Amino acid sequence: MYKIVEREVLASNIIHIKIEAPEIAKVAKPGQFVILRTDEKGERFPMSLADWDREKGTVDIVFIVLGTSTMKLASLKKEDTILDLSGPLGNPADVKYYGNVLVACGCFGIGPSVKLAQALKEKGNRITSVMEARNSSYLFWEERLRKVSDGFYVTVGDGSYRKRGWAEDFIAEYLSAGNKVDVIFAAGCPFMMKQCSKASEPFGVKTNVFLTGIMVDGTGMCGACRVTVGGKTKFACVDGPMFDAHKVDWENLATRLSSYISEEKVSLNFWE
């Protein structure tokens, strides 16, 4: 059992929980994830690591409440326990000196992007960060990301706060203006990452994305996280979760992600 020591609502339908997991916290690195199971009848599902404290032995996850498993997780309170927590899993992000790095994030991708940006900055990189949201109610951890960025921007889809638009729009405008970017890291929902990839591709800027959300088992046994990258089949859990965005077959990925929508609705109705 893994105890929840802190729980807070960060934004509209977005929850942050801190969990006692000293063995995971001891070796966690940016870009990695954990697999959770809330109870004996629950499914296994992945969550990116948003933070960790090696001294206190805790790890943090940030998630959006969408289906049965995340609703179960969101229903837990401080001092409640999670049945299973496995990790850290996946290959860490390629954190090294690049020069000028652009970090784009949105929704549940904001959490892990803060830790990634911090690690990249510690390697001497100049960090430009852009945070996107549907509207201002979906924004959180702005100050955390600003602190580890040399340049920080916010773009909101409905224009209710700061600049109207999305991360993809910022990337296209920023690169069109002649700003030098050596590599881009994008984290968020699959559609957001796909759009960021399309925005950067004409400029030839290497773009990395994190495909954590498409997993089930997390150790390469089930094959549910198959993704085509550069014409080859990869497993997001053991070959990733970080991949070259310009090599990902996004249309195939979208088809796979929509395969069980009807079953997910039935599951949610039963649980409710």
N, C-alpha and C positions, 0 to 999 in steps of 0.2 A: 504494500500500500504506500502511496505517495501523498503526503499531506499538502494541501493548499494553504500557504501562509499569508497570501495577500490576493485580493480580488478587487478589480475596479472596472467600471464601465468607462471606456475611453472616449467613445463617440457613438453615434447612432448604430446600434446593433454590433458594436465592436468591443470585445472584452479582453482584458489583460489579467492573467493569473501568474502568480509566482509559486513555484512548487519546490518542496524539499527533495533534492535529488543530488546528493554530494558526489556520487561516483560519476554522474554525467557532467556536472559543473566542473569537475576537476580537469576534464580533457576536452571540453567543447570548444569549437572553433567557428568563425563566421561562415555561413553558408550551409551548416549542417542542420539536421532536423531530428525530431523524436517521433516515435510511434506510440499512440495512446490507446487505451481501452478503458472506458469509464466504469464498466461493470461486467459481470460474467456473461450477460446477454448482448453486450455491446460489440460493435465492429472495431477493427483496428483502423486507425486513420492517422495521417501524418500532420505534424505541426512544425513549422520552422522555428528555430531558436531565436528569440528576439534579444535575449540578454542572459547573463549568468554571473554568479558571484562565487568565485572559487573558495573564498574564506568562509562565507556563510553557508555554502553548499546548496545554493538554490539556482533554479533555471526559470526563465520567463518565456511565456508564449503569448501571442496576440492573435485573436481569431475573430472572424465575422460569423454570426449565427445564421446558418443557411438551412441545414437539414437536421435529421434526427440526432446524429452524434454530437454536432456542435450545440444543439439545444440541450442535450443531456449535460454536456460539459458546462454550459452557461448556467444551468440550474444549480450547480454546486456552489457552496459558499465557503468562506474562510473556515479553516479547521476540518472541512470535509476531505475525503481521500479519493484518489484515482487508483483504480485497481492495478493497471499496468502502465509502465512508462519505460520504453526501451530507447537507448541511444547513448551517445550521439551517433547518428547514422549518416551515410552519404559522404561524398568527398568534400572537404572544405573548399571554400572559394579560393581562387588563385590570387592570394594577397601578396603583392610585391610592388616594387617601384615601377610605375608606368610613366609618370609625368603629370599630365592633366587628365583627371578622371571625372566623368559625369555619372552621378548616381540618381536614377529615376525610380520613384516608388509611389505606391498608392494602396489604399485599403490595408489588408493584412500584410502587405509587403513593406509597409513603413517600419514595423518593428525590427525585423532582421536587417533592414537597410541602415539603421542607425549604427548597429554594431559593426557592420561591414565598412561603412564610411569611416568610422573611428579607426579601425584596423588599417585601412588604406592610408589614412592621414599619418598614422604613426610610422609608415614606411617612407614618408617624405613626399607623398603625392599632393597635388593641389586639387582639392575636392570642390566640385560644383554640384549642388544637389537641387533637384526639383521634386516637389511633393504634389501629387494631384488628388482631387476628390470630386465626387459628384456635386456636392455642395458643402458649405462651411461646417455642417453638422457632422461630417465624416472626417474632419481633420483632427489630428492628435500628435503629440510628441514633436511639435514644431521646434520648440526650444532645444530639445535634445539633438535634433538633426542640425539645427543652425550652429550649435556649439562645435560640431566636428566638421563644419563646412567652411570653405573660404568664400564661397558664394552660395546663397540660399534663396530659392524661389518657390512660390506657391502658385498653383494654377487650379482654378475651380470651374467645373463644367458649366454651371449655371450663372457664373459671374457674380455670385453673391459675396465674394471675398477676394481681395487681391486681383489677380489677372484672370480673365475668362479664357477657358480652354483646357487642354489636357497635356499630359507629359509629352506626348508625341508632337504636339504643336510647338512646345518649348524647344524640343530637340531640333526640329526642322529650322526654327527661327534662329536658334543659337548657332547652329552649324552654318547656316546661310550667311550669317553676319561675319563669318570668317574666324570665329573663335576656335582655337586649337584644342582638340579633344583626342586623346590617345586611345581611350577605351571607355565604353559605357557599361554600366551594370544596371539592369532593370529588374524590379521585383514587384509583383502585384498579381492581379488576376490574369489568366491566359490572354484574354483579349487585349488588355493594357500592354502586356509584353509584346504581343504580336504587332500592335500599332507602333510601339517604340522601335521595333526592329525595322518596320517598313520606313519609318522616318529617317533612320540613320543609314540604311543601306545605300542610297544614292551617293552618300558622302564617303563610303568605304571605311567607316569607323567601326572597328571591332565592337560587337555588342554581346554581352553575356546576359542570359536570363536564367531564372531558377524555377524548375518544373516540379516543385515539391508537392503541389496540390493534387497530382494525378495518381498518387500511390495508394496501395492498400496494405500489402505485406511489409514492404520497406527493406527486404533483405534479398531480393532477386529471385524468390521462389515462385511467386504467383504469376508473374508476367503481366499484371494489370497495368503497369506503368510503361508499357512499350511505347516508344516514340521513335519516329524516323528522323535521323539527323545525318545530313550529308548522304542520303540515299541508303543508309544502313540502319538496322534496327538496334536501338539502345534501350537499356532499362534505366529509367530516371533515378531509381533508388541506388543502384550500385555503380552506374556509369556517370551519374550526375550527383546532385540535381542541377549543377550549372552546365549550360550548353551554349554553343555559339548560336545566337538567335537567327543569324542569316542562313543557317543550315537546317533549322528545324522545319519540318513539314507541318505548318500551322493548320492547314485544312484537314489533314488526317487527324491531327490532335483534337481539333474541334469536334470531329465526328465521333471519336472515341469518348470524349467527355460527355457527349449527349446520349450515349448508348443506354443508360439506365435511369433517365429522368423520370419515367413513369413509375418504376419500382421505388425510386426515392420518395416520390409523392405518396405512394401507398404506405411506405414505412413511416413517414411523418404523420400521416393520418392515424395510423394504429397507435403511435406513441402519444399523440395528443388526446 
